[in-house]
Amino acid sequence: MSATELIDKAIAAGQHALSEADSKRVLAQYGVPVVEERRAADADQAAAIAQAMGWPVVLKGLGAKLTHKSELGLVRLGLTSAEAVRQAAAAMAATAGADLEGFLLQPQVAGRREFVAGLLTDDQFGPVVMFGLGGVFTEALDDAVFRIAPIDQAQALSMIDELRSRALLGPFRGEAAADRQQLAAALVGLSRLAMDEPRVREIDINPLLVSPDGQVRAVDALIVLGQAVRRSEARPPVSPAAMAALFHPNSVAYIGASDVFGKWGNRLFTDTLHGGFPGQVHLVNPKGGVIAGRPVHKSVLDIAEPVDLAVVTVPAAKVLALIPELKQKGVTSVVLVSSGFAEVGPEGQAMQDELVRAAREAGILILGPNTMGLCNPHHKFYCSGAGARPAPGATAFVAQSGNMGVQLLFFAEDQGIGIRAFAGSGNEAMLTVEDALDGFEADKLTKTVLLYLESVKDGRRFFQSASRLSRRKPVVALKGGRTAIGGKAAASHTGALASNNRVFEAACRQAGVVLADQPMDMLDLSAAFASLPLPAGRRVAIVTLGGGWGVVTSDLCSEYGLEVAELSPAIIAEIDKLLPPYWSRANPVDLVGEPDEKLPMTILDMLLDWDGCDAVIHLGIMGRKAMAQRLIDATLATNPDCDRQYLGQGRQILREIERGYVEHIVRAMERANKPVIGVSLDADPNDKTVVEIAGATFKGVFFQTPERAVKALAKMAGYESWLDAQGVPRQERGVRAD
């Protein structure tokens, strides 16, 4: 029977799973290597088959309802006589009762290395392939890798390489290395089966045994059946043009404007006016009057000029009545700050659904509800009510938490990280993260996309959009709620190993999304991706003012998967000419406190021109002016006879030296097309993470700790590896020097 026929037959019989024998028959049709086995109807036939098969044998109870045979005592290993088979079969019949459909016999397969492979169907992302360490350690060690189906041979091989216990797949205690091609073929087969037959809900192969000669066999298997998932009706996508219009209005009406300090109806238009918005600002409140010296219209229809965008802060119950007026006025976009919709429960959800239907019919796009607003620094349009004023830049940012979003906006402003656009997506009643990905892909000013996510509305679309966008622009995501465990799957190890977050992270990695671990990582990665060339590999050279700092940074590189490159004899010989004989003569390059301000630049150039490294981290060379400033301040305060003019000149000279060093770094990166990341010795209140040099493509990037520098560089290198695997041409990657 074909796989489809076996599944049809099982479903017609009311079964929720295929028997082990039928599961293996289906898997074999899809290229999964399975162990030899035969079925027996009763104990006597089982004994006869075992005699012909040869000892030892494995006897299993067979039945579609018997999904946990080991726990029920329905698996007996190492049977060596016909009588032992009969006794085991009789015991199984007594235990299983009417659920027993027969027996399954297999030769006892030798092998100490057990793995697990499988498939699960995620509500958001659909079929997901799994591979991990199997046997009794499956859940205990929790070593598993996931991929969104469909996958190909290369992706299957990458899954195998990601396993923490992958050393077991190589030559092991006298046993041959596992046949990687067989393993990959099995994973690809699971993927093909999932795409061909949506009624397969889960697959569990445990163990997938590696024999001493390296051959791979599925010893036990279960296929769980169910109705094909009917995905909810997809939301109509928002066009990039409509999203662009939302961020670039020429006139804005604030509906619900208030003269009460601190209320949203006051904060938002104040934020916009103070930010220097060049367009028209109209205030709307049914009471009329004057607010902030401006006339207040009782209705949006009373505004004589055209209105592109409405920012709405009225109570939720009054929002729906605004839609006809907005349509009549020709308003195409709404920022709906009002809360009280889906986030408060079923009644709010019903009100939100009704609002969305009316808005779609009226041709109006809604951001929110329950949003903290948006901003577009390139248009001087700040409308978040928080007062953050980040400079124009190339980083687009969408946050499902408004508070998280504005906090990071303040940090971006403080650290000189330019923002292309920001939106708090709120409830995402119409405009979703998936729409934002498509919109920022089309936007020429966007070079990097940041996402703070707690959920996605359409997992498959998110995966597809992110996969496409990541080929052109880095996407950095921080997931909130990472410890939430998804629904338990009673029938398989595959489901037990999965959680909503693990599947989400697998989707992100597969799509090339760079995962941030903490909020600060998002801005660090934004600074790096938007300011530096991508490293061509993982080899790092380190330049340091102090040995201990270099040692710590070397350890961090090893922990984050970067390679501290071994200096070539030629490089050592060149540096010997510049440093005292007691320098480290190794990587990290310790400058041993030499005072020559040109020395770090010279050595930096040598390392960047050397073909043995892909990136440089320099420690403590920047930030000396802050330390010197402390000494100057102390001297001025304690020594009335000091030369104040001299000290003032020294302070200015140090500023100029550091500025010159930054400019040298930027020009060197443009020449070598390799990233250089700095760690400051001390933080001056006026120093920024990102330092721009007029007319330069790249920027100086300086972090306050080695771990932030190493982590950012490691994530960049990982993204570059993903681009390599996708075959993206180098000239199409990241920030590039023209």
N, C-alpha and C positions, 0 to 999 in steps of 0.2 A: 504494500500500500504506500501511496505517496504521503508526505507529511500532511498535506491538506486533508486527505481522506482519513488518516488516523485521527486528526483533530475533529473533523466532522462527526466521525463515529463516536468519539468520546463525549462530545457535547450532546449528541442525540440521546446518549445513554444517561444524561444527567450528571456526568462526571465533571469535577472541578479541576482535575489534574489527570495527566496521562500516567499510566503505570510506568515503573522503572524501565521495563522492557520496551514499551512503545516510545518512551522518552528517548531512549538510546537509538531506536530505529530512526526517529526524526532527526536527531543530532548527527547521526552518521550520514544522512542525506545532505547535510550541510557542511561536511568536511571535518567534523569533530571526530578524532580517533577514539573508538570505544573498545572496551575489553570484550573478548570472546565470551559468549554466554548462550545458554539453552534453557528453554522453559520446560517445566514438568507439571503434570496435572495433580499427581499425588505422591506420597512418600515412596512407594515402590518404584515408580518411574524415575523419581529423583535419584534413588540409589543406583538404578541401572545407568542413567546418564552419567553420574559421577564416576562409576566404574569404567565406563568407556572414555571419559575425559582424562582420567589420570589424577593421582593424588599429589598434593592436597587440593581440596576444593573449598569454595565458599558457597554457602546456601543462604538464600534470602527468601522471606515471604513476599509474595507478589500480590498487589492490589492497588487500584487507583486511589483508594482512601487511606492507604498505609503510607503516609508521607514522612513519618519519623520512625523508620524501622529500627534503627539502633536503639533508641530509647525504649522501644516496645519489646526488645529482645528478639527481633525478627531477622537478625544477621548473625550467622555463625561462621567463624573463620577457621581455617586449618583442619577441616575434617579429613580423616585419612582412612575411613572404611565405610562400606555400605551400611553397616549397622548404625554407625554414628550419624550417617545422613538420615536414616529412618527415624531415629530417636529425636534428632533435631527438628525434623519435619513435623513429627507428632506434637512436640512442644509448641511449635509455632502455630499449628492448627488450633490448639486449645486456647492460645493467647488471642489470635486474630479473629476467631469465630467466623461469622458470615462475611466479613470484609476480605477474607483470604480468597484470592482467585487462582492460586497455584504457587509454584515455586520457581525460583531462578537460580541456576547453577553457573558458577564461573570458576575458572582455574585460579588458584591462589597466586596473585601477581606479586612478585617481589618488588620492593622499592621503599626507601626510607623518606623520600622527598614528596610531600603531599602539598598540592596547591588547590585553589578553588577558583572556578570561573562561573560566570552567570550573567543574568540579564534581569533588570527590573524595569518597570514602567513608571516613570515619575509623572505626577500630575501636570507639572509645568513643562518639563523638557522632553517628555516622551520616553522612548526606549533608551536605556543606559546599559552599557556593557561593563562588567566588573571582572577583575583578575586580582587574586591575592594569595596569601599564605593559607594553606588549608589544613585539614585534619582536625585534631582536637584543639589546636591553637587558633582556629579561625577567628572566633570572637575575642579570645583572651589577648592576642597580640595585635589584632585590629590592623593588619598590614594589607591594605587593599587599595587598588587604583581604579578609577572610573573614567569612562568616555561616553559622550553622547553619540548614539548611533545616527547615521551609518559611519563606520570606520573602515579604513583600508589597511593594507599590510604594514605600511610604514607607521601608522598610528598604533596598530597592535604591538609592533616591536617597541615603540616608545613606552607603551604601558608596561611591558615586561621590564624595561630598563629603569622605570621609576620605582619599582618595588624595593622596599627597604631590605628585604631578605633575598635580594637578587643573587647574592653570592651562592645560594643553594642551587642556582640554575647552572653554575659552572661546574667544572670537575670537582667532585666532593667525596673525600674519603675513599678513594679508589674507584668511584663510580664516574661514568662519562658525563660530560656536560649535557644538559637537556637539549633536545632538538628544538631550537628557537622557532624554526619555520613551522613545525607542527603546532607549537603553542600559538603562534600568531594566526595560523590558519583556523584554529579552533575559535579564537576570539572574533575573527572576521566572519566565520560561519554563524556565530551567535548573532552578530549584527545583521547579516543577510536574512536570517530567519525572522528576526524582529521586524524588519522592513517588509518582508513578504507576507507575514501572517500576524496581523494586529491582535488576533485573539490570544496569542501567547503573552501572558502578563508577566510571568517570571520564569526564569530558568536557574536551576542550581546544579552545578557539577562539583561534587565534593566527596571523595578526593579526585582531583586530576593528577594522577600518579606518574612520577618520573621513575622509570625502571633503571637498574644499574647500567644498562647499555645506552641510556639517554632517551629511549622511546617514551612517548607520552600517551597515556590511556585514561579515558573517563571510566572510572570504576563504579561510580554511583551517580545517578542523574535524576532530576525531577523537572518536569515542565508543568507549570500551573497555568490554567486556562481561565478565560473570562471574556466578557463582552469587550469588543473593540472600544477604546476610549473615544467618546464623541466630544471633541474639544468644543468648548463654548464658542459661540459666534464671535469671531474676531472683531475687535474694535476697528472702525475705519481709521486707517493711518492718517496722521496729520502731515501735510506736505511740507517740505523744507521751506517753501516760499511763505506759507502761512506762519510757520514758526519764526522766520526772519522778520515778518511784519510785526509780530508780537514784541520783539526786542527792539524795534526801530520805529516807534510811532513819531509822528510829527505833532500830534495834539492828543492830550490825555484829559479825560474827565474823571474826577474823584467823586464817586457817588457814595454819600455818607460822610462828606467832609464835616469836620467838627472843629470848634475853637477851643476844645478842652485839651490842655497839655497832656501828652502821654497816650491819648486814645489813638487807635489805629487810623481813624478818620482824620486825625491831625498829623500824626507822625509821617504818613506816607507822602502827602503833598509837600510837607516841610522838607523832607529828605530830597525830594525831586528838585524843589526850587533852590535849595542850598547847594545841590550838586552842579548847578549851572546848566540845567536842561535847556537846549536852544529852542524847543518847540513851545506850543501854547499849553497852558495849564488852566483847566476850568474846574470850579468847585460846584458841587451839586448837593443840595439838601432841601427837602420839602419846606423847611421853615424859611428859606431865603435869607436875606440880610447880607452882612458883610463879615468875612473872616480874613484875618491877616491883611486887611486893606484891599481885599479882592471881593467883587460882587459874587454872591452865591445864587446860582440858578435853582429854581424849584424842581426842574425836570431837565433831563438831558436834551429834551426836545426844545427847550428854551435857548439853547446855545446856538448862536447864529452861524458860527464857523463849523466846518467838518470836524468830526471826532474819530480818531483811529482806534483808540484804546480806552476802555473803561476800567478803572480800579475801584472795586466794589467792597465796601465794609459794612453794609447794612445787615440787620439780622437775617438769618437763613430763611425764615418764613416769608420774607419780603423780596427775595431775589428773583423768583420765578416771574413775578409781575413786571420786572424790569425788561425781560426779553423782548416783548413787542415794541417797547420804546426804543431799545437799542437797535433793533432791526430797522425800524422806521428812520432812525437817525443815520443808519449806514455804518454803525460800529461793527467791526469784524473780530475784535479780540477783547477778552475780559480777563483781568487778574482778579480772581475771586478770593479775597482774604478771609471772608466770613467763614466761621466754623459752625458746627451743628448739623453736619451732613453725615456721610457714611461712617465717619469715625465715632459717632455716638450710638450706633446700633441700627436695627432693621428699619425703624421709622425714618431715621435720617438717610439711610440708604435709598429708601423709596422716594424720598424728596429729591435726592441727588439724581436718581435715574430719570425722574420726570423732568428735571432741569436740563439734563443732557439731551433728552429727546427734543425739547423745545429749542435748545441752542443749535442743535444740528439742523433742524428744519429752518431756522433763521439764518444759517450760514455763519454762526458765531463760534469762535474757538475760545474755550475756557482753560486757563491755567489755574489749577486748584480743584475744588475749594480747599480751605484750610491751609493756604500757602502763606509764607512770609514774604512773598514778592519776588522781584527779579532786578537785575541791573545789567546795563550795557555801557561800560566805561568809554567805549569808542564813540558813543553817542551822548555822553555825559547824562545818561539816563539812569539815575539811582532811585530805586523804588522798593526798598526793603524795610524802611522804617528804623533801621539800626544805625544809620549814619556812617557805615563803612564806605570808604572811597578808594578802592584799589585802582591802580593805574591801568590804562589800556594795555592789553597784552594778548597772548596767544592761547591762554588756557581757558577752556569752557568748563563750567562746573554746574552739575545738577545734584541737588540733595533732597532726599525724602524726609529729612529733618531740617526744618528751617533754622532752628537754633544752632545745629551743627554747621549749617551752611554759612550763617553770618559770622560765627566764630572764626571759621577758616578765612572768610573774607577780610576780617580785621587783621589776621596774621599775614595774609598776602599783602595787604596794604603796608603793614609795618616792615615787612622783609623785602619789599620791592619786587614781588612776584606779580607780573601783569595778568589781568583777567580779560578774556574775550567777552564772556557773558556768564551770568549766574541766574539760576532759577531754583526756588524752592518748589518742588513739584506737588506738595500737598497730597490730596487724595487721588490725584491722577485720574479724575473723572473723564477727561478727554485727552489732554496732552500727557503722554507717558514717557518713561525713560527710553523706551524703544523708539518713540518719535524723536526724542532728543538726539539719540545716536545717529539717526538718519539725517536730521537737520544739521548737526555739526559736521557730519561727513561732507555735506555739500558746501559748507561755509569755508571760504578761502582763508579767512583770518584765523580760524581755529587750527592749532598745531597739536594740542594735547587736550584730552577730555578726562575730567575727574567726575567720579560718581560716588555718592554716599547712598547705599541701598539698604533697605530692610526687606524688600520683596520685589518681584517683577510681575507685571500683569500678564505677560505672554512669554513664557520661557523660550519657546522655539524661536520666536521672532527676535528676542533679545540675543540669543545665541547666533543667529544668522546675521543680524545687524552688526553685532560686536565683531564677528569674524571678518566681515567685510571692511569695517572701519579700521580695525587693528592693522590691516595690511598697509594702510596709508598714514595713520596717526596713532600714537600711543593712547591707550585707554587705561586709566588707573581707577580701581574700584576698591572701596572699603565697605564690607558687609556688616551691618548691625544684626544682632540676634544670632550670632554664630553658634551658640551652644544649644539652640532649640533642636530637639530631636524630632525627626519626622515620624509618621505613623509606623507602627511595628508591622512587620510582615511575618505572619505566623508560620508560613510554609517553607521558608528558605533562609539559608545563611546569607544569600545575596541581599535580601531585604533587610535582614538584621544588621548588616554592615553599613547600610546606606543611611544617610540623614539628609534633610533638605539642604543643609549647608554644604555637605560633602558633594552632593550632586551639583549644586550651584558653583562651587569652587572648581570642580572638574570641568564644567561648561566654560568657565572663565579661562582657565588655563588652555583648554583646547581652542578657544577663540582668540587667544593671544592677549587677553586682558591681564594687566599687571595688578596683582592683588596686594593691597596695602594691609599691614597688620594693625596700625594705629592711625588716629587722625593726623598726627604730625607727618606720618609717612606720605600722606597724600600731597601735602605742599612741598615736601622735600623732593618727591618724585616729579612733581610739576616743575619745580625749579630746574631739576636736572634735565628732564626731557625737552623742556622749552628753551634751554640755554646752551646745551652741549651737543657735540656730535656723538653718535652711538659708538660704543667700543666694538671693534671687529672681533674681539675674543675676550677671554677671561684673564689674560696675563697683565699683572699690575706691577708698576714700579712705584716705590715709596721714597719720598724725600722728607727728612725730618730734622728739626733742630735738636732733638733729644732722643737718645737711644731707647728709653723706656716707651715713649710714645710709638716709636716704630715697631717695637716688639708687640705691643697691644694691637696695633693695626694689622700686623701680619697674622696674629691669631684670629682676628675678626675676618680677614680675607679667607682664611682656611674654613672657618665656620660657615661662611656665606657662599662657598663654592667658587671663590676667586683664587687664582694662582699667583703667588709672589714669585715673579720671574727671576731666574738665576742670571746674574750679570755675566755678560760675555767677557773674556779676557781683554778684548779691545776696549770695551767701555771702562773696565777697571783701570786699564793703563792710562786712558784719557783723564779719568778723575784723579788718578795719582798725581798728575801734574798740577792739580788745583788745591788739593787738600793735604793736610799734614799726614805723615806716614801712619798715624794711629787711627785714621778713619776706619769705618767698618769693613771696607773693601768687599761689600756684599749689599744685597737688597734686603732691607731698607738702607738707603744711602744716608748716613748720619753726617751732617755738616759740621759736627763737633763745635758748634758755637762760633764759627768763623764770622767776623763782623762785616766782611765785604758784601755790600748790598747787591752787587752784580753777580755774585757767585751762584745764588739759587737759580737765577735766570739762565746762566750758562749751563748748569747741570741739567736743568729742566729741558733745555733745547737738545742736549745730548740724548736724554732718555726718550724724548718724543721722536727724534730722528732714528733711534735704534729700532730695528725690526723685531726685537725680542719682546716688546711689550705693546699692549693695546690701550693702556690708560695710565695716568699718573695721579697719585694722591700726594699732596704736599701738606706737611703738618707744621704749624707754628710759625711759618714765615710771614704770614699776615697776622695782624693783631698786635704787633710789637709797639705800635704807636699808642695803643690804649694802656699798655703796661708803662711805657715811658711817660704818659700823661699823669699817671698816678704818682710817679716819682717827681715830676715837675710840680704837681699840686702840693705834694708834701714839702718840697724844698721852698716853694713860695710861702707856705704857711709857717715854716720854722726858721727860715734864714733871712732876716731882713736885709742882709748885705749881699744877697745873690744878685747875679746879673739878669734882671728880668727880661731885658731885650734879647739876650742870648738864648734864654730858655724859651721865649716866644718863637724865636727863629727856629730853634731845634724842633719844636712841635710842628711847625709848618713844613720843615724839611722832611720829617717822618711821614707826614700826610702825602707829600709829593712822591716820596720813594714808594710808598704802598700803592698809590695810584698808578705809578709807572710800572710796578710789578704786575698789577692787574691787566693793564694794557698789553704788556709783554705776553702774559699767559694767553689772552684772547687772540692776539696775532699768531702766536705759536700754534694754537689749536687750528686756526684757519689754514696754516701751512701744512700741518701734519694730519689734520682731520682725525685727531684722537682727543678724548675727553680728559680734562684736568680738573680735579676737584680739590678744594682747599679746606683745611680745618684751621680756624683762627686760634691764635695763642690766647687772646683775651677779647672780650666783646665790648666794643665801643657802642654807646647808645645810638650813635648815628650810623653804625655799620648795617648793611643789608645782607641778606642771604644771596641775592642776585645783584651784581654790579654791571651796569651797562657801559659800554664804550661806544662813543658816537661813531656811526658808520660801520660798525662791526656786525657780522652775522651772529657770532656767538657772544656769550656773556660770562663774566666771572661768577663762579658759584662757591660759596664759603659756608660751611656748617660749623657748629660750635663743638661737635664731638666727633671722634673717629668713627663710632658706630653708625652715625647718620650718614657719613660720607661713604663708608663701605657698603651699607645696606642699599643706598641709592644706586651705587655703581653696579652692585650685584643684580639688582632688578633690571637695570638697563641692559646688562649682558644677557640676562635671561630672555628679555624681549628680542634682542638681536638674534639669539639662537632660534627663537620661534620664527622670526622672519626668514632666517636661513632655511628652516624646514619647509616653509611655505614657498620658497623659491622667489621671494620678492627681490627685484633688482636693487643693488645697493644705492644706485642714484635716486631711488624713490623713497629712501628711508630717512625719517627724522629730520632734524634741523641740518641744513647743508650749507656749506660755504659756497657762494656763487663764484 
